[in-house]
Amino acid sequence: MTTIRKTDSEILSALYDLTLDGGHDGECGSVDETGYWYGLIRFSTEADELGLPGMAGAIVEVDSYGFKGYNAYETTEELDSAWADCEASAAGEEVEDEYYSSGRPG
């Protein structure tokens, strides 16, 4: 078996393309209203293909400047917790997770 290694930018591009094609499982926020848009992707079999073997899913983020990023999660529990923080942040609520709160670490 050949292992295909992908760079973070290739993984991000593939994940972002999934959101454009409607392949995401949820979304919240708005770059126009809140400054951030989040897309939830739950993996079934595509994790290996995307270069994220063993991961439960990922959250893609786009900010008002067009910058994109993602976080991948090993367990469904971690993914669900992070997604709850995204939803709370998009609704303007304070969240415990420093990454998804306003004033992201830089």
Phi and psi restraints in degrees (range 20) as a CNS / XPLOR table:
assign (resid 1 and name C) (resid 2 and name N)
       (resid 2 and name CA) (resid 2 and name C) 1.0 -96.4 20.0 2
assign (resid 2 and name N) (resid 2 and name CA)
       (resid 2 and name C) (resid 3 and name N) 1.0 131.4 20.0 2
assign (resid 2 and name C) (resid 3 and name N)
       (resid 3 and name CA) (resid 3 and name C) 1.0 -93.0 20.0 2
assign (resid 3 and name N) (resid 3 and name CA)
       (resid 3 and name C) (resid 4 and name N) 1.0 124.4 20.0 2
assign (resid 3 and name C) (resid 4 and name N)
       (resid 4 and name CA) (resid 4 and name C) 1.0 -100.5 20.0 2
assign (resid 4 and name N) (resid 4 and name CA)
       (resid 4 and name C) (resid 5 and name N) 1.0 119.2 20.0 2
assign (resid 4 and name C) (resid 5 and name N)
       (resid 5 and name CA) (resid 5 and name C) 1.0 -99.3 20.0 2
assign (resid 5 and name N) (resid 5 and name CA)
       (resid 5 and name C) (resid 6 and name N) 1.0 133.9 20.0 2
assign (resid 5 and name C) (resid 6 and name N)
       (resid 6 and name CA) (resid 6 and name C) 1.0 -116.4 20.0 2
assign (resid 6 and name N) (resid 6 and name CA)
       (resid 6 and name C) (resid 7 and name N) 1.0 149.7 20.0 2
assign (resid 6 and name C) (resid 7 and name N)
       (resid 7 and name CA) (resid 7 and name C) 1.0 -79.4 20.0 2
assign (resid 7 and name N) (resid 7 and name CA)
       (resid 7 and name C) (resid 8 and name N) 1.0 163.7 20.0 2
assign (resid 7 and name C) (resid 8 and name N)
       (resid 8 and name CA) (resid 8 and name C) 1.0 -58.0 20.0 2
assign (resid 8 and name N) (resid 8 and name CA)
       (resid 8 and name C) (resid 9 and name N) 1.0 -38.4 20.0 2
assign (resid 8 and name C) (resid 9 and name N)
       (resid 9 and name CA) (resid 9 and name C) 1.0 -67.8 20.0 2
assign (resid 9 and name N) (resid 9 and name CA)
       (resid 9 and name C) (resid 10 and name N) 1.0 -35.0 20.0 2
assign (resid 9 and name C) (resid 10 and name N)
       (resid 10 and name CA) (resid 10 and name C) 1.0 -68.3 20.0 2
assign (resid 10 and name N) (resid 10 and name CA)
       (resid 10 and name C) (resid 11 and name N) 1.0 -40.8 20.0 2
assign (resid 10 and name C) (resid 11 and name N)
       (resid 11 and name CA) (resid 11 and name C) 1.0 -64.6 20.0 2
assign (resid 11 and name N) (resid 11 and name CA)
       (resid 11 and name C) (resid 12 and name N) 1.0 -47.5 20.0 2
assign (resid 11 and name C) (resid 12 and name N)
       (resid 12 and name CA) (resid 12 and name C) 1.0 -58.7 20.0 2
assign (resid 12 and name N) (resid 12 and name CA)
       (resid 12 and name C) (resid 13 and name N) 1.0 -43.8 20.0 2
assign (resid 12 and name C) (resid 13 and name N)
       (resid 13 and name CA) (resid 13 and name C) 1.0 -60.4 20.0 2
assign (resid 13 and name N) (resid 13 and name CA)
       (resid 13 and name C) (resid 14 and name N) 1.0 -44.2 20.0 2
assign (resid 13 and name C) (resid 14 and name N)
       (resid 14 and name CA) (resid 14 and name C) 1.0 -65.1 20.0 2
assign (resid 14 and name N) (resid 14 and name CA)
       (resid 14 and name C) (resid 15 and name N) 1.0 -41.9 20.0 2
assign (resid 14 and name C) (resid 15 and name N)
       (resid 15 and name CA) (resid 15 and name C) 1.0 -65.1 20.0 2
assign (resid 15 and name N) (resid 15 and name CA)
       (resid 15 and name C) (resid 16 and name N) 1.0 -45.0 20.0 2
assign (resid 15 and name C) (resid 16 and name N)
       (resid 16 and name CA) (resid 16 and name C) 1.0 -62.4 20.0 2
assign (resid 16 and name N) (resid 16 and name CA)
       (resid 16 and name C) (resid 17 and name N) 1.0 -41.3 20.0 2
assign (resid 16 and name C) (resid 17 and name N)
       (resid 17 and name CA) (resid 17 and name C) 1.0 -59.6 20.0 2
assign (resid 17 and name N) (resid 17 and name CA)
       (resid 17 and name C) (resid 18 and name N) 1.0 -37.1 20.0 2
assign (resid 17 and name C) (resid 18 and name N)
       (resid 18 and name CA) (resid 18 and name C) 1.0 -60.1 20.0 2
assign (resid 18 and name N) (resid 18 and name CA)
       (resid 18 and name C) (resid 19 and name N) 1.0 -41.3 20.0 2
assign (resid 18 and name C) (resid 19 and name N)
       (resid 19 and name CA) (resid 19 and name C) 1.0 -67.5 20.0 2
assign (resid 19 and name N) (resid 19 and name CA)
       (resid 19 and name C) (resid 20 and name N) 1.0 -34.8 20.0 2
assign (resid 19 and name C) (resid 20 and name N)
       (resid 20 and name CA) (resid 20 and name C) 1.0 -68.2 20.0 2
assign (resid 20 and name N) (resid 20 and name CA)
       (resid 20 and name C) (resid 21 and name N) 1.0 -31.6 20.0 2
assign (resid 20 and name C) (resid 21 and name N)
       (resid 21 and name CA) (resid 21 and name C) 1.0 -88.2 20.0 2
assign (resid 21 and name N) (resid 21 and name CA)
       (resid 21 and name C) (resid 22 and name N) 1.0 8.0 20.0 2
assign (resid 21 and name C) (resid 22 and name N)
       (resid 22 and name CA) (resid 22 and name C) 1.0 77.4 20.0 2
assign (resid 22 and name N) (resid 22 and name CA)
       (resid 22 and name C) (resid 23 and name N) 1.0 18.6 20.0 2
assign (resid 22 and name C) (resid 23 and name N)
       (resid 23 and name CA) (resid 23 and name C) 1.0 -87.3 20.0 2
assign (resid 23 and name N) (resid 23 and name CA)
       (resid 23 and name C) (resid 24 and name N) 1.0 10.6 20.0 2
assign (resid 23 and name C) (resid 24 and name N)
       (resid 24 and name CA) (resid 24 and name C) 1.0 -95.8 20.0 2
assign (resid 24 and name N) (resid 24 and name CA)
       (resid 24 and name C) (resid 25 and name N) 1.0 157.9 20.0 2
assign (resid 24 and name C) (resid 25 and name N)
       (resid 25 and name CA) (resid 25 and name C) 1.0 -97.8 20.0 2
assign (resid 25 and name N) (resid 25 and name CA)
       (resid 25 and name C) (resid 26 and name N) 1.0 -7.3 20.0 2
assign (resid 25 and name C) (resid 26 and name N)
       (resid 26 and name CA) (resid 26 and name C) 1.0 -173.6 20.0 2
assign (resid 26 and name N) (resid 26 and name CA)
       (resid 26 and name C) (resid 27 and name N) 1.0 159.8 20.0 2
assign (resid 26 and name C) (resid 27 and name N)
       (resid 27 and name CA) (resid 27 and name C) 1.0 -151.1 20.0 2
assign (resid 27 and name N) (resid 27 and name CA)
       (resid 27 and name C) (resid 28 and name N) 1.0 153.5 20.0 2
assign (resid 27 and name C) (resid 28 and name N)
       (resid 28 and name CA) (resid 28 and name C) 1.0 -156.0 20.0 2
assign (resid 28 and name N) (resid 28 and name CA)
       (resid 28 and name C) (resid 29 and name N) 1.0 164.1 20.0 2
assign (resid 28 and name C) (resid 29 and name N)
       (resid 29 and name CA) (resid 29 and name C) 1.0 81.7 20.0 2
assign (resid 29 and name N) (resid 29 and name CA)
       (resid 29 and name C) (resid 30 and name N) 1.0 176.7 20.0 2
assign (resid 29 and name C) (resid 30 and name N)
       (resid 30 and name CA) (resid 30 and name C) 1.0 -158.2 20.0 2
assign (resid 30 and name N) (resid 30 and name CA)
       (resid 30 and name C) (resid 31 and name N) 1.0 127.6 20.0 2
assign (resid 30 and name C) (resid 31 and name N)
       (resid 31 and name CA) (resid 31 and name C) 1.0 -62.3 20.0 2
assign (resid 31 and name N) (resid 31 and name CA)
       (resid 31 and name C) (resid 32 and name N) 1.0 -28.1 20.0 2
assign (resid 31 and name C) (resid 32 and name N)
       (resid 32 and name CA) (resid 32 and name C) 1.0 -78.1 20.0 2
assign (resid 32 and name N) (resid 32 and name CA)
       (resid 32 and name C) (resid 33 and name N) 1.0 -38.0 20.0 2
assign (resid 32 and name C) (resid 33 and name N)
       (resid 33 and name CA) (resid 33 and name C) 1.0 -93.4 20.0 2
assign (resid 33 and name N) (resid 33 and name CA)
       (resid 33 and name C) (resid 34 and name N) 1.0 -44.0 20.0 2
assign (resid 33 and name C) (resid 34 and name N)
       (resid 34 and name CA) (resid 34 and name C) 1.0 -112.2 20.0 2
assign (resid 34 and name N) (resid 34 and name CA)
       (resid 34 and name C) (resid 35 and name N) 1.0 -10.6 20.0 2
assign (resid 34 and name C) (resid 35 and name N)
       (resid 35 and name CA) (resid 35 and name C) 1.0 92.0 20.0 2
assign (resid 35 and name N) (resid 35 and name CA)
       (resid 35 and name C) (resid 36 and name N) 1.0 -10.5 20.0 2
assign (resid 35 and name C) (resid 36 and name N)
       (resid 36 and name CA) (resid 36 and name C) 1.0 -141.7 20.0 2
assign (resid 36 and name N) (resid 36 and name CA)
       (resid 36 and name C) (resid 37 and name N) 1.0 144.0 20.0 2
assign (resid 36 and name C) (resid 37 and name N)
       (resid 37 and name CA) (resid 37 and name C) 1.0 -123.0 20.0 2
assign (resid 37 and name N) (resid 37 and name CA)
       (resid 37 and name C) (resid 38 and name N) 1.0 137.8 20.0 2
assign (resid 37 and name C) (resid 38 and name N)
       (resid 38 and name CA) (resid 38 and name C) 1.0 -121.6 20.0 2
assign (resid 38 and name N) (resid 38 and name CA)
       (resid 38 and name C) (resid 39 and name N) 1.0 138.6 20.0 2
assign (resid 38 and name C) (resid 39 and name N)
       (resid 39 and name CA) (resid 39 and name C) 1.0 -124.0 20.0 2
assign (resid 39 and name N) (resid 39 and name CA)
       (resid 39 and name C) (resid 40 and name N) 1.0 128.2 20.0 2
assign (resid 39 and name C) (resid 40 and name N)
       (resid 40 and name CA) (resid 40 and name C) 1.0 -95.5 20.0 2
assign (resid 40 and name N) (resid 40 and name CA)
       (resid 40 and name C) (resid 41 and name N) 1.0 129.8 20.0 2
assign (resid 40 and name C) (resid 41 and name N)
       (resid 41 and name CA) (resid 41 and name C) 1.0 -126.9 20.0 2
assign (resid 41 and name N) (resid 41 and name CA)
       (resid 41 and name C) (resid 42 and name N) 1.0 116.0 20.0 2
assign (resid 41 and name C) (resid 42 and name N)
       (resid 42 and name CA) (resid 42 and name C) 1.0 -96.3 20.0 2
assign (resid 42 and name N) (resid 42 and name CA)
       (resid 42 and name C) (resid 43 and name N) 1.0 127.6 20.0 2
assign (resid 42 and name C) (resid 43 and name N)
       (resid 43 and name CA) (resid 43 and name C) 1.0 -86.3 20.0 2
assign (resid 43 and name N) (resid 43 and name CA)
       (resid 43 and name C) (resid 44 and name N) 1.0 144.8 20.0 2
assign (resid 43 and name C) (resid 44 and name N)
       (resid 44 and name CA) (resid 44 and name C) 1.0 -115.8 20.0 2
assign (resid 44 and name N) (resid 44 and name CA)
       (resid 44 and name C) (resid 45 and name N) 1.0 -75.5 20.0 2
assign (resid 44 and name C) (resid 45 and name N)
       (resid 45 and name CA) (resid 45 and name C) 1.0 -113.9 20.0 2
assign (resid 45 and name N) (resid 45 and name CA)
       (resid 45 and name C) (resid 46 and name N) 1.0 -10.2 20.0 2
assign (resid 45 and name C) (resid 46 and name N)
       (resid 46 and name CA) (resid 46 and name C) 1.0 -80.6 20.0 2
assign (resid 46 and name N) (resid 46 and name CA)
       (resid 46 and name C) (resid 47 and name N) 1.0 -5.5 20.0 2
assign (resid 46 and name C) (resid 47 and name N)
       (resid 47 and name CA) (resid 47 and name C) 1.0 -58.5 20.0 2
assign (resid 47 and name N) (resid 47 and name CA)
       (resid 47 and name C) (resid 48 and name N) 1.0 -46.0 20.0 2
assign (resid 47 and name C) (resid 48 and name N)
       (resid 48 and name CA) (resid 48 and name C) 1.0 -64.1 20.0 2
assign (resid 48 and name N) (resid 48 and name CA)
       (resid 48 and name C) (resid 49 and name N) 1.0 -43.2 20.0 2
assign (resid 48 and name C) (resid 49 and name N)
       (resid 49 and name CA) (resid 49 and name C) 1.0 -61.6 20.0 2
assign (resid 49 and name N) (resid 49 and name CA)
       (resid 49 and name C) (resid 50 and name N) 1.0 -34.7 20.0 2
assign (resid 49 and name C) (resid 50 and name N)
       (resid 50 and name CA) (resid 50 and name C) 1.0 -81.4 20.0 2
assign (resid 50 and name N) (resid 50 and name CA)
       (resid 50 and name C) (resid 51 and name N) 1.0 -8.1 20.0 2
assign (resid 50 and name C) (resid 51 and name N)
       (resid 51 and name CA) (resid 51 and name C) 1.0 90.8 20.0 2
assign (resid 51 and name N) (resid 51 and name CA)
       (resid 51 and name C) (resid 52 and name N) 1.0 18.1 20.0 2
assign (resid 51 and name C) (resid 52 and name N)
       (resid 52 and name CA) (resid 52 and name C) 1.0 -125.2 20.0 2
assign (resid 52 and name N) (resid 52 and name CA)
       (resid 52 and name C) (resid 53 and name N) 1.0 61.2 20.0 2
assign (resid 52 and name C) (resid 53 and name N)
       (resid 53 and name CA) (resid 53 and name C) 1.0 -60.6 20.0 2
assign (resid 53 and name N) (resid 53 and name CA)
       (resid 53 and name C) (resid 54 and name N) 1.0 137.3 20.0 2
assign (resid 53 and name C) (resid 54 and name N)
       (resid 54 and name CA) (resid 54 and name C) 1.0 81.1 20.0 2
assign (resid 54 and name N) (resid 54 and name CA)
       (resid 54 and name C) (resid 55 and name N) 1.0 1.7 20.0 2
assign (resid 54 and name C) (resid 55 and name N)
       (resid 55 and name CA) (resid 55 and name C) 1.0 -88.1 20.0 2
assign (resid 55 and name N) (resid 55 and name CA)
       (resid 55 and name C) (resid 56 and name N) 1.0 147.2 20.0 2
assign (resid 55 and name C) (resid 56 and name N)
       (resid 56 and name CA) (resid 56 and name C) 1.0 -83.0 20.0 2
assign (resid 56 and name N) (resid 56 and name CA)
       (resid 56 and name C) (resid 57 and name N) 1.0 -27.4 20.0 2
assign (resid 56 and name C) (resid 57 and name N)
       (resid 57 and name CA) (resid 57 and name C) 1.0 172.3 20.0 2
assign (resid 57 and name N) (resid 57 and name CA)
       (resid 57 and name C) (resid 58 and name N) 1.0 -175.2 20.0 2
assign (resid 57 and name C) (resid 58 and name N)
       (resid 58 and name CA) (resid 58 and name C) 1.0 -148.1 20.0 2
assign (resid 58 and name N) (resid 58 and name CA)
       (resid 58 and name C) (resid 59 and name N) 1.0 159.0 20.0 2
assign (resid 58 and name C) (resid 59 and name N)
       (resid 59 and name CA) (resid 59 and name C) 1.0 -121.4 20.0 2
assign (resid 59 and name N) (resid 59 and name CA)
       (resid 59 and name C) (resid 60 and name N) 1.0 124.0 20.0 2
assign (resid 59 and name C) (resid 60 and name N)
       (resid 60 and name CA) (resid 60 and name C) 1.0 -97.6 20.0 2
assign (resid 60 and name N) (resid 60 and name CA)
       (resid 60 and name C) (resid 61 and name N) 1.0 139.4 20.0 2
assign (resid 60 and name C) (resid 61 and name N)
       (resid 61 and name CA) (resid 61 and name C) 1.0 -126.1 20.0 2
assign (resid 61 and name N) (resid 61 and name CA)
       (resid 61 and name C) (resid 62 and name N) 1.0 138.4 20.0 2
assign (resid 61 and name C) (resid 62 and name N)
       (resid 62 and name CA) (resid 62 and name C) 1.0 -127.9 20.0 2
assign (resid 62 and name N) (resid 62 and name CA)
       (resid 62 and name C) (resid 63 and name N) 1.0 131.5 20.0 2
assign (resid 62 and name C) (resid 63 and name N)
       (resid 63 and name CA) (resid 63 and name C) 1.0 -102.7 20.0 2
assign (resid 63 and name N) (resid 63 and name CA)
       (resid 63 and name C) (resid 64 and name N) 1.0 177.3 20.0 2
assign (resid 63 and name C) (resid 64 and name N)
       (resid 64 and name CA) (resid 64 and name C) 1.0 -67.7 20.0 2
assign (resid 64 and name N) (resid 64 and name CA)
       (resid 64 and name C) (resid 65 and name N) 1.0 -12.2 20.0 2
assign (resid 64 and name C) (resid 65 and name N)
       (resid 65 and name CA) (resid 65 and name C) 1.0 -93.5 20.0 2
assign (resid 65 and name N) (resid 65 and name CA)
       (resid 65 and name C) (resid 66 and name N) 1.0 -2.1 20.0 2
assign (resid 65 and name C) (resid 66 and name N)
       (resid 66 and name CA) (resid 66 and name C) 1.0 90.2 20.0 2
assign (resid 66 and name N) (resid 66 and name CA)
       (resid 66 and name C) (resid 67 and name N) 1.0 1.0 20.0 2
assign (resid 66 and name C) (resid 67 and name N)
       (resid 67 and name CA) (resid 67 and name C) 1.0 -72.9 20.0 2
assign (resid 67 and name N) (resid 67 and name CA)
       (resid 67 and name C) (resid 68 and name N) 1.0 140.3 20.0 2
assign (resid 67 and name C) (resid 68 and name N)
       (resid 68 and name CA) (resid 68 and name C) 1.0 -119.4 20.0 2
assign (resid 68 and name N) (resid 68 and name CA)
       (resid 68 and name C) (resid 69 and name N) 1.0 151.3 20.0 2
assign (resid 68 and name C) (resid 69 and name N)
       (resid 69 and name CA) (resid 69 and name C) 1.0 -154.9 20.0 2
assign (resid 69 and name N) (resid 69 and name CA)
       (resid 69 and name C) (resid 70 and name N) 1.0 171.6 20.0 2
assign (resid 69 and name C) (resid 70 and name N)
       (resid 70 and name CA) (resid 70 and name C) 1.0 -151.6 20.0 2
assign (resid 70 and name N) (resid 70 and name CA)
       (resid 70 and name C) (resid 71 and name N) 1.0 156.3 20.0 2
assign (resid 70 and name C) (resid 71 and name N)
       (resid 71 and name CA) (resid 71 and name C) 1.0 -128.7 20.0 2
assign (resid 71 and name N) (resid 71 and name CA)
       (resid 71 and name C) (resid 72 and name N) 1.0 133.7 20.0 2
assign (resid 71 and name C) (resid 72 and name N)
       (resid 72 and name CA) (resid 72 and name C) 1.0 -106.3 20.0 2
assign (resid 72 and name N) (resid 72 and name CA)
       (resid 72 and name C) (resid 73 and name N) 1.0 147.4 20.0 2
assign (resid 72 and name C) (resid 73 and name N)
       (resid 73 and name CA) (resid 73 and name C) 1.0 -126.7 20.0 2
assign (resid 73 and name N) (resid 73 and name CA)
       (resid 73 and name C) (resid 74 and name N) 1.0 137.5 20.0 2
assign (resid 73 and name C) (resid 74 and name N)
       (resid 74 and name CA) (resid 74 and name C) 1.0 -76.5 20.0 2
assign (resid 74 and name N) (resid 74 and name CA)
       (resid 74 and name C) (resid 75 and name N) 1.0 -32.2 20.0 2
assign (resid 74 and name C) (resid 75 and name N)
       (resid 75 and name CA) (resid 75 and name C) 1.0 -122.4 20.0 2
assign (resid 75 and name N) (resid 75 and name CA)
       (resid 75 and name C) (resid 76 and name N) 1.0 156.1 20.0 2
assign (resid 75 and name C) (resid 76 and name N)
       (resid 76 and name CA) (resid 76 and name C) 1.0 -63.0 20.0 2
assign (resid 76 and name N) (resid 76 and name CA)
       (resid 76 and name C) (resid 77 and name N) 1.0 -36.1 20.0 2
assign (resid 76 and name C) (resid 77 and name N)
       (resid 77 and name CA) (resid 77 and name C) 1.0 -63.3 20.0 2
assign (resid 77 and name N) (resid 77 and name CA)
       (resid 77 and name C) (resid 78 and name N) 1.0 -44.9 20.0 2
assign (resid 77 and name C) (resid 78 and name N)
       (resid 78 and name CA) (resid 78 and name C) 1.0 -63.8 20.0 2
assign (resid 78 and name N) (resid 78 and name CA)
       (resid 78 and name C) (resid 79 and name N) 1.0 -41.8 20.0 2
assign (resid 78 and name C) (resid 79 and name N)
       (resid 79 and name CA) (resid 79 and name C) 1.0 -62.3 20.0 2
assign (resid 79 and name N) (resid 79 and name CA)
       (resid 79 and name C) (resid 80 and name N) 1.0 -47.1 20.0 2
assign (resid 79 and name C) (resid 80 and name N)
       (resid 80 and name CA) (resid 80 and name C) 1.0 -63.3 20.0 2
assign (resid 80 and name N) (resid 80 and name CA)
       (resid 80 and name C) (resid 81 and name N) 1.0 -39.6 20.0 2
assign (resid 80 and name C) (resid 81 and name N)
       (resid 81 and name CA) (resid 81 and name C) 1.0 -65.1 20.0 2
assign (resid 81 and name N) (resid 81 and name CA)
       (resid 81 and name C) (resid 82 and name N) 1.0 -45.2 20.0 2
assign (resid 81 and name C) (resid 82 and name N)
       (resid 82 and name CA) (resid 82 and name C) 1.0 -64.9 20.0 2
assign (resid 82 and name N) (resid 82 and name CA)
       (resid 82 and name C) (resid 83 and name N) 1.0 -38.0 20.0 2
assign (resid 82 and name C) (resid 83 and name N)
       (resid 83 and name CA) (resid 83 and name C) 1.0 -66.0 20.0 2
assign (resid 83 and name N) (resid 83 and name CA)
       (resid 83 and name C) (resid 84 and name N) 1.0 -38.9 20.0 2
assign (resid 83 and name C) (resid 84 and name N)
       (resid 84 and name CA) (resid 84 and name C) 1.0 -61.2 20.0 2
assign (resid 84 and name N) (resid 84 and name CA)
       (resid 84 and name C) (resid 85 and name N) 1.0 -38.3 20.0 2
assign (resid 84 and name C) (resid 85 and name N)
       (resid 85 and name CA) (resid 85 and name C) 1.0 -66.1 20.0 2
assign (resid 85 and name N) (resid 85 and name CA)
       (resid 85 and name C) (resid 86 and name N) 1.0 -38.9 20.0 2
assign (resid 85 and name C) (resid 86 and name N)
       (resid 86 and name CA) (resid 86 and name C) 1.0 -61.6 20.0 2
assign (resid 86 and name N) (resid 86 and name CA)
       (resid 86 and name C) (resid 87 and name N) 1.0 -46.6 20.0 2
assign (resid 86 and name C) (resid 87 and name N)
       (resid 87 and name CA) (resid 87 and name C) 1.0 -62.0 20.0 2
assign (resid 87 and name N) (resid 87 and name CA)
       (resid 87 and name C) (resid 88 and name N) 1.0 -41.7 20.0 2
assign (resid 87 and name C) (resid 88 and name N)
       (resid 88 and name CA) (resid 88 and name C) 1.0 -65.9 20.0 2
assign (resid 88 and name N) (resid 88 and name CA)
       (resid 88 and name C) (resid 89 and name N) 1.0 -43.4 20.0 2
assign (resid 88 and name C) (resid 89 and name N)
       (resid 89 and name CA) (resid 89 and name C) 1.0 -62.6 20.0 2
assign (resid 89 and name N) (resid 89 and name CA)
       (resid 89 and name C) (resid 90 and name N) 1.0 -42.3 20.0 2
assign (resid 89 and name C) (resid 90 and name N)
       (resid 90 and name CA) (resid 90 and name C) 1.0 -65.1 20.0 2
assign (resid 90 and name N) (resid 90 and name CA)
       (resid 90 and name C) (resid 91 and name N) 1.0 -27.4 20.0 2
assign (resid 90 and name C) (resid 91 and name N)
       (resid 91 and name CA) (resid 91 and name C) 1.0 -87.5 20.0 2
assign (resid 91 and name N) (resid 91 and name CA)
       (resid 91 and name C) (resid 92 and name N) 1.0 1.6 20.0 2
assign (resid 91 and name C) (resid 92 and name N)
       (resid 92 and name CA) (resid 92 and name C) 1.0 84.9 20.0 2
assign (resid 92 and name N) (resid 92 and name CA)
       (resid 92 and name C) (resid 93 and name N) 1.0 11.4 20.0 2
assign (resid 92 and name C) (resid 93 and name N)
       (resid 93 and name CA) (resid 93 and name C) 1.0 -87.2 20.0 2
assign (resid 93 and name N) (resid 93 and name CA)
       (resid 93 and name C) (resid 94 and name N) 1.0 155.2 20.0 2
assign (resid 93 and name C) (resid 94 and name N)
       (resid 94 and name CA) (resid 94 and name C) 1.0 -73.5 20.0 2
assign (resid 94 and name N) (resid 94 and name CA)
       (resid 94 and name C) (resid 95 and name N) 1.0 138.2 20.0 2
assign (resid 94 and name C) (resid 95 and name N)
       (resid 95 and name CA) (resid 95 and name C) 1.0 -126.3 20.0 2
assign (resid 95 and name N) (resid 95 and name CA)
       (resid 95 and name C) (resid 96 and name N) 1.0 153.7 20.0 2
assign (resid 95 and name C) (resid 96 and name N)
       (resid 96 and name CA) (resid 96 and name C) 1.0 -74.8 20.0 2
assign (resid 96 and name N) (resid 96 and name CA)
       (resid 96 and name C) (resid 97 and name N) 1.0 -34.3 20.0 2
assign (resid 96 and name C) (resid 97 and name N)
       (resid 97 and name CA) (resid 97 and name C) 1.0 -70.1 20.0 2
assign (resid 97 and name N) (resid 97 and name CA)
       (resid 97 and name C) (resid 98 and name N) 1.0 117.2 20.0 2
assign (resid 97 and name C) (resid 98 and name N)
       (resid 98 and name CA) (resid 98 and name C) 1.0 -61.0 20.0 2
assign (resid 98 and name N) (resid 98 and name CA)
       (resid 98 and name C) (resid 99 and name N) 1.0 -33.7 20.0 2
assign (resid 98 and name C) (resid 99 and name N)
       (resid 99 and name CA) (resid 99 and name C) 1.0 -66.3 20.0 2
assign (resid 99 and name N) (resid 99 and name CA)
       (resid 99 and name C) (resid 100 and name N) 1.0 -39.9 20.0 2
assign (resid 99 and name C) (resid 100 and name N)
       (resid 100 and name CA) (resid 100 and name C) 1.0 -96.0 20.0 2
assign (resid 100 and name N) (resid 100 and name CA)
       (resid 100 and name C) (resid 101 and name N) 1.0 10.9 20.0 2
assign (resid 100 and name C) (resid 101 and name N)
       (resid 101 and name CA) (resid 101 and name C) 1.0 -94.0 20.0 2
assign (resid 101 and name N) (resid 101 and name CA)
       (resid 101 and name C) (resid 102 and name N) 1.0 166.3 20.0 2
assign (resid 101 and name C) (resid 102 and name N)
       (resid 102 and name CA) (resid 102 and name C) 1.0 -66.9 20.0 2
assign (resid 102 and name N) (resid 102 and name CA)
       (resid 102 and name C) (resid 103 and name N) 1.0 151.6 20.0 2
assign (resid 102 and name C) (resid 103 and name N)
       (resid 103 and name CA) (resid 103 and name C) 1.0 72.3 20.0 2
assign (resid 103 and name N) (resid 103 and name CA)
       (resid 103 and name C) (resid 104 and name N) 1.0 53.4 20.0 2
assign (resid 103 and name C) (resid 104 and name N)
       (resid 104 and name CA) (resid 104 and name C) 1.0 -55.0 20.0 2
assign (resid 104 and name N) (resid 104 and name CA)
       (resid 104 and name C) (resid 105 and name N) 1.0 149.3 20.0 2
assign (resid 104 and name C) (resid 105 and name N)
       (resid 105 and name CA) (resid 105 and name C) 1.0 -63.8 20.0 2
assign (resid 105 and name N) (resid 105 and name CA)
       (resid 105 and name C) (resid 106 and name N) 1.0 146.5 20.0 2
